[in-house]
């Protein structure tokens, strides 16, 4: 049973957009709300994108650049905090974290596809 669970988790880390579609479909079936299903699926997928990009950097360059992902996350929090503060909006930690988490989804999506393209091209040229 643990090997099956491990295989499923490894697949979700390798291809995080499977998580997106599975969660989106599941939430939509339960709530019948497309917007809520989309938001929850992006939030869950962001976590798997962090893990996936870390594994991809190890596979491509042989070392982890997890510290870059942490700095990206912290700088996003600072940027969103300053933006909210300058516009005199409600400054709550939950709102800052949620906006940053969704910003990270966009940035990590770009990073995931960039690293995947780079890795494929590198392997083709290596052979």
RAFENRA-V498445 format. One record per backbone hydrogen bond with DSSP energy under -0.5 kcal/mol. NH is the residue of the N-H (numbers start at 0). CO is the residue of the C=O. Records with the same first field share a line. If there is no record, write none. Layout:
NH = CO / CO
This chain:
4 = 0
5 = 1
6 = 2
7 = 3
8 = 4
9 = 5
10 = 6
11 = 7
12 = 8
13 = 9
14 = 10
17 = 14
18 = 14
19 = 15
20 = 16
21 = 17
22 = 18
23 = 19
24 = 20
25 = 21
26 = 22
27 = 23
28 = 24
29 = 25
30 = 26
31 = 27
33 = 31
36 = 32
37 = 33
38 = 34
39 = 35
40 = 36
41 = 37
42 = 38
43 = 39
44 = 40
45 = 41
46 = 42
47 = 43
48 = 44
49 = 45
50 = 46
51 = 47
52 = 48
53 = 49
54 = 50
55 = 51
56 = 52
57 = 53
58 = 54
59 = 55
60 = 56
61 = 56 / 57
62 = 56
67 = 64
68 = 64
69 = 65
70 = 66
71 = 67
72 = 68
73 = 69
74 = 70
75 = 71
76 = 72
77 = 73
78 = 74
79 = 75
80 = 76
81 = 77
82 = 78
83 = 79
84 = 80
85 = 81
86 = 82
87 = 84
88 = 83
91 = 89
95 = 91
96 = 92
97 = 93
98 = 94
99 = 95
100 = 96
101 = 97
102 = 98
103 = 99
104 = 100
105 = 101
106 = 102
107 = 103
108 = 104
109 = 105
110 = 106
111 = 107
112 = 108
113 = 109
114 = 110
115 = 111
116 = 112
117 = 113
118 = 114
119 = 115
120 = 116
121 = 117
122 = 118
123 = 119
124 = 120
125 = 121
126 = 122
